[in-house]
Each structure stands twice: as C-alpha cells, then as structure tokens.
Amino acid sequence: MEKVFVNDESLGSAPCLITPLPGPLVSAAVQRDHAVTSPSNTRPYPLVVRRALGCVIEDLDGNRFLDLAAGIAVCATGHCHPKVAEAIRKQSGELIHICGSDFYYEPMIELAEKLAARAPGPQARRVLFTNSGTEAIEASMKLARHSTGRKWIIAFYGAFHGRSMGSLSLTASKVRQKERFGPLIPMVAHAEYGDVRSIENNLFRREMPPDEVAAIFVEPILGEGGYIVPPDGFLPRLRELCDRHGILLVADEIQSGMGRTGKMFAVEHWNVVPDIMCLAKGIASGMPIGAVVASADVMDWPPGSQGSTFGGNPVSCAAALATIELLEAGLIENAARLGCEAIAMLEELAARHKCIGQVRGRGLMIGVEFVKDAASREPNPELRDRVVNEAFRRGLVMLGCGETAIRLSPPLCIRREQLETGVRTLDEAIQAAVVR
C-alpha cells in the first residue's frame, strides 16, 4: 500500500504561503499569459503552477497549496505519481506514436482489454480510443446513430458533455457555453435531470416518437452542472425506458468514472449497465486520452467509420495502465472511505454555516451548495465565488460547479489529515467570505 500513495511531504506541507498572493513571479507570468492566450480560458484566481506532487501544488514563488480539484478530477492517482511517471518515461523511450487507427501496438490492446473487462455487465465489449472526453461523446453520438439507424438524441438540463459542436449540442449547463455558437446539430432534445417521466410526458408526446430515438446520454452524477446526485430510482428507470423502446443508454463517466465515486464507475452505485460508456479525465492521471466502451453488438461499424490520429497514444495508454493498477490497489477504496468521512465533516460545517444549503456526493466527488437563505435555498453564486477566492488566499485550490456549488474532487490519494486541513481551511474561507 505504501507504493500506492504518493509521499507528497517530500515537496513540503500544504498550505504554506511565503509571499502575498499573487507573488512577483506569478504576477509576471499572468501578464505574459494574458497577452497571448485565448480570453475564453476561465481562471478564477492567479495560480501559476511550477510543480506538483500528490495533493500538493507549488507555484512559481514557492507557495504551496493543498489541491482539492485534481485538475478537474483528472489527477486521480495524485500529481506526478512515481509509478505513472515511470510508465510514461519507459514508454516514451520505446514508442511515442504510430497511430492506432492504422497499426497495432501492445499498450493499446492491453488497455482495451482492461477497460472491456471492467465495464459493468457480462456482455462482450469493444473500445474506441479518443484524445479527450468531448471526442468520446462525439464518437458515441455517431456510434448510436450508426448502430440504431435512428437520429434523435436526448440529454438532460444541467448536463455538460463537452464544447465541440456535437457534444455542445448535448450540453445544457450554462448559457455562456452555447452563446453565439449556433446553429448546433439538429434532432437533440433535453429533459429534466432525475425525472424519467419528463421524457415520456413531454418529449415522447410533443417532440419525437420513442422509436426514432437513438440514444439517451446521461451523467450518473452531474459534474459541471453542480455535482448533483440523482434520486436512487432515476438511472434504473432510465435503463428500463431505454430497454422498452430499443434506445441505447450512454453513460458519460468522464468526470465520475475511474474510481472517483468510490467505485470504478458511478453507474455501479445503482447496478445499471449502460450500452455505451464515455471515459476520459481520470483515466490516465493527466495524460490526454478518452475512450468509448460499448457492447460488441453496438460497436459493429465497418473500418473507416471512425478513427483518430492520436487517440490511444502509446504513452497515454501506458499512463492509463499504471493508473488502473493504482486505483485497484487501494485508491478506489480510499475514495470510498474518505468520501464518507468528508461528507460527515462537511455536514458538520453546514450545521454551523447557514449559507450552506446542501452537501451531496459519492466518494470523493462532493458538491457544497451555497445559498442566501437556508429555508428557501435561494442560490448565492456571489458568495460561492468569494469562498473559492478566500480559499485560494489561504492556500486551498478549489473550483466551482453549477450555479452555486463548490466541488471537492481531490486526488484519490489524499490522506485523512490533508482532508481535515482542507475542510478546516474551507471553514475559515467561508467565515471570511460571509464577513465580506
């Protein structure tokens, strides 16, 4: 077990601030960045990272931060886990690229075998590799239409499935994400998240017959939409609806998968078997790779139907193989155990702060919702943003999600004492934000 968890204490304890924030080197780097990078990037505060290890981030000025964001739930095994770094070094010395759409190589085959074997359900699976989550969604949209011969696709309000034109058509999280990018792809409709009846009562009665629907795309737990856990019956009823009408169920496990919720895949909390799963983010601890894992009878398209120059890159596959080994060696178990403890700590925090409307989540995928009034639960996005910034000022890296929530998605190697430090620092940040 000692090889599963990262000794990030070798980088130094965190938080540890030695300069005012931002420091001089960070301020200079931010100015350089603003002159040359796209203004579409969303940076909530000036963090310029020099290096990171485990759950500790160090900026250019030597300030150290405790990371409760993990690069948006990407660094599942922790930053620069030695086993992942060694797998990257070894593979990059042997084969960096040859294109898996044209040729064969062992790391891609082995990773596909592992993902197919670990997917929920007994049926045979096939795997298509992509560069990212949004590409996995795009490929799944094509696969669903190809397999069923149908055209309509249903997603849910609050969902985030990506920013390319197809995946953006499914996304319904924030107006800014779609503003001035239309027209998007046709024959996409949205239903209320957590409510299967809204599909039957509204969409099937007013917009399309069920036998023209190719697929329903769903996040088992909403990610960017607010880390919202659906009612327990939602996913099983959605599975039953799809079975009844011959619709493919596509689980977007890009943020919730790879051990994040205390199980390898979030759908396992509800014993639901999707026809297609989309993976990315935590799959390779920071290396760019995504995957579509589908039933073999669904992924039966002919050669040339789909491909990718870089998808399933050998180095990314090697990092993913090391990641899966670490997840199964103890990090998934750690996420399940510490996730329960984290929710208990945060619920104690909520009892002291009436501005916290709800604590929700599974494993180490936890949302804390901020409100103006505990009784009405009126959203308070301004307070949420102040809390995020006050946390940063105290050396805690966090990100918002949805309209009014903060997400806690630390590396799965986080230790209990680090978690306690994070919650204690969040407590201080809330107090400061409320006073302001």
SETORKE-898603 format. One record per residue (C-alpha): residue in one letter; x, y negated, z. Coordinates in Angstrom, 1 decimal. Layout:
BEGIN
residu x y z
a X Y Z
...
***
This chain:
BEGIN
residu x y z
m 0.0 0.0 0.0
e 2.9 -2.3 0.6
k 3.6 -2.4 -3.1
v 0.0 -3.3 -3.9
f 0.0 -6.6 -2.1
v 2.3 -9.5 -3.0
n 4.8 -10.8 -0.5
d 4.0 -14.5 -1.3
e 5.6 -15.6 2.0
s 8.9 -15.5 0.1
l 7.6 -18.6 -1.7
g 6.6 -20.1 1.7
s 3.4 -20.5 3.7
a 0.5 -22.5 2.3
p -0.9 -25.0 2.6
c 2.3 -27.0 3.1
l 2.4 -30.6 1.9
i 5.6 -32.6 1.9
t 4.6 -35.6 -0.3
p 1.5 -37.6 -0.6
l -0.8 -36.2 -3.4
p -0.1 -36.6 -6.2
g 3.7 -36.7 -5.7
p 6.0 -38.6 -8.1
l 6.9 -35.7 -10.4
v 3.3 -34.6 -10.6
s 2.1 -38.2 -11.4
a 4.7 -38.5 -14.2
a 3.6 -35.1 -15.7
v -0.1 -36.1 -15.6
q 0.6 -39.3 -17.5
r 2.5 -37.3 -20.2
d -0.3 -34.8 -20.4
h -3.0 -37.5 -20.9
a -1.1 -38.9 -23.8
v -1.0 -35.8 -25.9
t -3.6 -33.2 -24.8
s -7.3 -33.0 -25.6
p -9.5 -35.1 -23.3
s -12.0 -32.2 -23.3
n -10.0 -30.5 -20.6
t -11.6 -30.7 -17.2
r -9.2 -31.3 -14.4
p -10.9 -32.0 -11.1
y -7.6 -33.2 -9.4
p -3.9 -33.6 -10.3
l -2.4 -30.2 -9.7
v 0.7 -29.6 -11.9
v 2.0 -26.1 -11.2
r 5.7 -25.2 -11.3
r 5.4 -21.6 -10.0
a 3.1 -19.3 -8.1
l 3.2 -16.0 -6.3
g 0.4 -14.0 -4.8
c -2.1 -16.6 -3.4
v 0.5 -19.5 -3.1
i 0.9 -22.2 -5.7
e 3.8 -24.7 -5.7
d 3.6 -28.0 -7.6
l 6.5 -30.0 -9.2
d 7.1 -31.9 -6.0
g 7.4 -28.8 -3.8
n 4.0 -29.0 -2.2
r 2.4 -25.6 -1.6
f -1.3 -24.8 -2.0
l -3.4 -21.8 -1.0
d -5.2 -20.6 -4.1
l -8.9 -19.7 -3.8
a -9.5 -20.0 -7.5
a -7.1 -17.5 -9.1
g -7.1 -19.3 -12.4
i -10.9 -19.0 -12.7
a -10.9 -15.4 -11.4
v -8.1 -14.4 -13.7
c -5.1 -13.6 -11.5
a -6.8 -10.6 -9.9
t -3.6 -9.0 -8.6
g -2.2 -12.3 -7.5
h 0.1 -14.7 -9.3
c 3.2 -13.0 -10.8
h 2.7 -9.6 -9.1
p 6.1 -7.9 -9.4
k 4.5 -4.7 -10.9
v 2.7 -6.7 -13.6
a 5.7 -8.9 -14.3
e 7.9 -5.8 -14.6
a 5.4 -4.2 -17.1
i 5.5 -7.4 -19.2
r 9.3 -7.5 -19.1
k 9.6 -3.9 -20.1
q 7.1 -4.0 -22.9
s 8.4 -7.3 -24.3
g 11.8 -5.6 -24.7
e 10.3 -2.8 -26.7
l 7.4 -4.1 -28.8
i 5.7 -7.5 -28.7
h 3.4 -7.4 -31.7
i 2.5 -5.1 -34.7
c -1.3 -5.7 -34.9
g -3.6 -3.1 -33.6
s -6.1 -3.6 -36.4
d -3.6 -2.3 -38.8
f -1.3 0.1 -36.9
y -1.3 2.3 -33.8
y 0.7 2.0 -30.5
e 0.6 3.7 -27.2
p -0.3 0.8 -24.8
m -3.5 0.0 -26.8
i -4.5 3.7 -26.9
e -3.8 4.2 -23.2
l -5.7 1.1 -22.1
a -8.7 2.0 -24.3
e -8.7 5.5 -22.7
k -8.7 4.0 -19.2
l -11.4 1.5 -19.9
a -13.6 4.0 -21.6
a -13.2 6.5 -18.7
r -14.0 3.9 -16.1
a -17.1 2.4 -17.7
p -20.3 3.2 -15.9
g -22.3 6.2 -17.2
p -21.5 9.6 -18.6
q -21.6 8.8 -22.3
a -18.6 8.6 -24.6
r -17.2 5.1 -25.1
r -15.2 3.2 -27.6
v -13.2 0.0 -27.1
l -12.5 -3.0 -29.2
f -9.8 -5.5 -28.1
t -10.0 -9.2 -28.5
n -7.9 -12.2 -27.3
s -10.5 -13.7 -24.8
g -13.9 -13.4 -23.2
t -15.6 -15.6 -25.8
e -14.3 -13.4 -28.6
a -15.6 -10.3 -26.8
i -19.0 -12.0 -26.7
e -18.9 -12.9 -30.4
a -17.9 -9.3 -31.3
s -20.7 -7.9 -29.1
m -23.2 -10.1 -30.9
k -22.1 -8.8 -34.2
l -22.0 -5.2 -32.9
a -25.5 -5.4 -31.5
r -26.9 -6.7 -34.8
h -25.0 -4.2 -36.8
s -26.0 -1.2 -34.7
t -29.7 -2.0 -34.4
g -30.4 -3.8 -37.7
r -32.2 -6.4 -35.7
k -31.5 -10.1 -35.4
w -32.9 -11.7 -32.2
i -30.6 -12.0 -29.2
i -31.8 -13.0 -25.7
a -29.7 -14.6 -23.0
f -30.6 -16.5 -19.7
y -30.7 -20.0 -18.5
g -27.7 -20.7 -16.3
a -25.5 -18.3 -18.3
f -22.0 -19.1 -19.5
h -20.8 -16.8 -22.3
g -18.2 -19.0 -24.0
r -17.6 -22.0 -26.1
s -17.2 -20.7 -29.7
m -20.2 -21.2 -31.9
g -21.8 -17.8 -31.4
s -21.1 -17.5 -27.7
l -22.0 -21.1 -27.2
s -25.5 -20.3 -28.6
l -25.9 -17.9 -25.7
t -24.5 -20.3 -23.1
a -27.1 -22.3 -21.2
s -25.2 -23.6 -18.2
k -24.5 -27.3 -18.7
v -25.7 -29.8 -21.4
r -22.2 -31.1 -22.0
q -21.1 -27.7 -23.2
k -23.5 -27.9 -26.2
e -23.8 -31.7 -26.7
r -23.2 -32.7 -30.3
f -22.2 -29.2 -31.5
g -25.4 -28.2 -33.2
p -26.8 -26.6 -35.1
l -25.9 -23.4 -33.3
i -26.7 -19.9 -34.6
p -30.4 -19.2 -35.0
m -32.6 -16.4 -33.5
v -31.3 -16.8 -30.0
a -33.7 -17.3 -27.1
h -33.3 -17.8 -23.3
a -35.3 -16.5 -20.3
e -35.3 -17.3 -16.6
y -32.4 -15.6 -14.9
g -33.6 -13.0 -12.4
d -37.1 -12.8 -13.9
v -37.7 -10.0 -16.4
r -41.4 -11.0 -16.6
s -40.4 -14.3 -18.3
i -39.1 -12.2 -21.2
e -42.3 -10.2 -21.6
n -44.8 -13.0 -20.8
n -43.1 -15.8 -22.7
l -40.6 -14.6 -25.3
f -42.4 -11.4 -26.4
r -45.7 -13.2 -26.5
r -44.6 -16.5 -28.2
e -41.3 -16.2 -30.0
m -40.4 -12.7 -31.2
p -41.7 -9.2 -31.1
p -39.5 -6.8 -29.0
d -38.8 -4.6 -31.9
e -36.9 -7.4 -33.6
v -34.6 -8.0 -30.6
a -31.1 -6.6 -31.0
a -29.7 -7.2 -27.5
i -30.1 -8.9 -24.2
f -26.9 -10.5 -22.8
v -26.7 -10.8 -19.0
e -24.1 -11.7 -16.4
p -24.7 -9.3 -13.5
i -23.8 -12.3 -11.3
l -23.9 -15.8 -12.8
g -20.4 -17.3 -13.0
e -20.2 -20.8 -14.2
g -24.0 -21.1 -13.6
g -23.3 -21.1 -9.8
y -22.2 -17.7 -8.6
i -25.8 -16.7 -8.3
v -26.6 -13.1 -7.3
p -29.9 -11.9 -8.9
p -32.7 -10.1 -7.0
d -31.9 -6.5 -6.5
g -34.6 -5.2 -8.9
f -33.6 -7.5 -11.7
l -30.9 -5.5 -13.5
p -32.7 -2.1 -13.2
r -35.9 -3.7 -14.5
l -33.9 -5.2 -17.4
r -32.4 -1.8 -18.2
e -35.9 -0.3 -18.2
l -37.2 -3.1 -20.5
c -34.4 -2.5 -23.0
d -34.9 1.3 -23.0
r -38.6 0.8 -23.6
h -38.1 -1.3 -26.7
g -34.8 0.0 -28.1
i -32.9 -3.1 -27.1
l -29.2 -3.0 -26.3
l -28.2 -4.2 -22.8
v -25.0 -6.2 -22.9
a -23.3 -6.9 -19.6
d -21.0 -9.9 -19.5
e -18.5 -8.7 -16.9
i -15.9 -11.3 -18.0
q -15.8 -13.0 -14.6
s -17.5 -10.4 -12.4
g -15.6 -7.3 -13.6
m -12.2 -5.8 -12.8
g -12.8 -5.4 -9.0
r -13.8 -9.0 -8.3
t -17.1 -8.0 -6.5
g -15.6 -5.0 -4.6
k -16.4 -2.5 -7.4
m -14.7 -2.2 -10.7
f -17.7 -3.6 -12.5
a -20.5 -5.7 -10.9
v -23.3 -3.6 -12.6
e -22.3 -0.7 -10.3
h -23.9 -2.5 -7.3
w -27.2 -1.8 -9.0
n -26.4 1.6 -10.6
v -27.1 0.1 -14.0
v -25.4 1.4 -17.2
p -25.1 -1.1 -20.0
d -24.8 -0.2 -23.6
i -22.0 -2.8 -24.1
m -19.7 -4.4 -21.6
c -17.6 -7.5 -22.3
l -14.3 -7.9 -20.3
a -11.6 -10.5 -20.0
k -10.2 -12.8 -17.3
g -9.0 -10.4 -14.5
i -8.2 -7.5 -16.9
a -4.5 -8.3 -17.3
s -3.7 -10.7 -14.4
g -3.2 -13.7 -16.6
m -2.2 -12.3 -20.0
p -4.6 -13.1 -22.8
i -6.8 -10.1 -23.6
g -10.5 -9.3 -23.8
a -12.4 -6.1 -24.5
v -15.7 -4.8 -25.7
v -16.5 -1.4 -24.2
a -19.5 0.2 -25.9
s -21.3 3.5 -26.2
a -19.7 5.5 -29.0
d -23.1 5.8 -30.8
v -23.4 2.0 -30.7
m -19.8 1.2 -31.8
d -20.0 3.1 -35.1
w -19.3 0.4 -37.6
p -17.0 1.1 -40.5
p -13.4 0.0 -41.0
g -13.2 -3.8 -41.8
s -16.4 -4.7 -39.9
q -14.4 -6.3 -37.1
g -10.7 -6.9 -36.2
s -8.2 -9.2 -34.6
t -4.6 -10.1 -35.3
f -3.6 -10.4 -31.7
g -6.4 -8.5 -29.9
g -4.9 -5.7 -27.8
n -1.4 -7.2 -28.0
p 1.1 -4.6 -26.6
v 2.4 -6.9 -23.9
s -1.1 -7.8 -22.7
c -2.1 -4.1 -22.8
a 0.9 -3.3 -20.6
a -0.1 -6.0 -18.1
a -3.7 -4.6 -18.1
l -2.5 -1.1 -17.4
a -0.4 -2.3 -14.4
t -3.4 -4.4 -13.3
i -5.8 -1.4 -13.3
e -3.3 0.7 -11.3
l -3.0 -2.0 -8.6
l -6.8 -2.6 -8.5
e -7.4 1.1 -7.9
a -4.5 1.4 -5.4
g -6.2 -0.9 -2.9
l -7.1 -4.3 -4.3
i -10.7 -3.4 -5.1
e -11.1 -2.0 -1.6
n -9.5 -5.2 -0.2
a -12.0 -7.3 -2.2
a -15.0 -5.3 -0.8
r -13.8 -5.5 2.8
l -12.6 -9.1 2.9
g -15.6 -10.2 0.8
c -17.9 -9.2 3.7
e -15.7 -10.9 6.2
a -15.5 -14.1 4.0
i -19.3 -14.3 3.7
a -19.6 -13.9 7.5
m -17.1 -16.7 8.1
l -18.8 -19.0 5.6
e -22.2 -18.3 7.1
e -20.9 -19.4 10.4
l -19.6 -22.5 8.6
a -23.1 -23.0 7.1
a -24.6 -22.9 10.6
r -22.5 -25.9 11.6
h -22.9 -27.9 8.3
k -26.5 -28.6 7.3
c -25.2 -29.7 3.9
i -24.6 -26.0 3.0
g -27.8 -24.7 1.5
q -26.7 -21.1 0.8
v -23.7 -18.7 0.9
r -24.0 -16.0 -1.7
g -21.9 -13.4 -3.5
r -20.4 -9.9 -3.7
g -16.9 -9.1 -2.8
l -14.6 -12.0 -3.5
m -17.0 -13.7 -5.9
i -18.7 -16.1 -3.5
g -20.6 -19.3 -4.0
v -21.2 -22.0 -1.4
e -24.1 -24.3 -2.3
f -24.2 -27.9 -1.2
v -27.5 -29.8 -0.6
k -28.7 -33.1 0.6
d -31.2 -31.6 3.0
a -31.2 -28.0 4.4
a -35.0 -27.9 4.3
s -35.7 -29.0 0.8
r -32.3 -27.7 -0.6
e -32.1 -30.7 -2.9
p -28.8 -30.3 -4.9
n -25.9 -32.5 -3.9
p -23.3 -32.4 -6.7
e -21.6 -35.6 -5.5
l -20.9 -34.1 -2.1
r -19.7 -30.8 -3.7
d -17.2 -32.8 -5.8
r -16.0 -34.7 -2.7
v -15.5 -31.4 -0.9
v -13.4 -30.0 -3.8
n -11.2 -33.0 -3.8
e -10.9 -33.2 0.0
a -9.9 -29.5 0.0
f -7.2 -30.3 -2.6
r -5.9 -33.1 -0.4
r -5.4 -30.6 2.3
g -3.6 -28.0 0.1
l -6.5 -25.8 -0.9
v -7.2 -25.0 -4.6
m -10.9 -24.6 -5.2
l -13.3 -25.1 -8.2
g -17.0 -26.0 -8.5
c -19.5 -23.9 -10.4
g -23.1 -24.6 -11.4
e -24.7 -27.9 -10.5
t -23.8 -28.0 -6.8
a -21.7 -25.0 -5.7
i -18.1 -24.3 -4.9
r -16.8 -20.9 -5.9
l -14.4 -18.8 -3.8
s -12.6 -16.4 -6.2
p -9.2 -15.9 -4.7
p -6.7 -13.3 -5.9
l -7.8 -9.9 -4.7
c -4.5 -9.5 -2.8
i -5.5 -12.3 -0.3
r -4.8 -11.4 3.3
r -7.2 -12.0 6.2
e -5.1 -14.7 7.7
q -5.0 -16.5 4.4
l -8.7 -16.2 4.2
e -9.1 -17.6 7.7
t -6.8 -20.5 6.8
g -8.8 -21.2 3.7
v -12.2 -21.3 5.5
r -10.7 -23.4 8.3
t -9.3 -25.9 5.7
l -12.7 -25.9 3.8
d -14.3 -26.8 7.2
e -12.0 -29.8 7.5
a -12.7 -30.8 3.9
i -16.5 -30.7 4.5
q -16.2 -32.9 7.6
a -14.1 -35.4 5.7
a -16.4 -35.4 2.6
v -19.6 -35.9 4.7
v -18.0 -38.9 6.5
r -17.1 -40.5 3.2
***
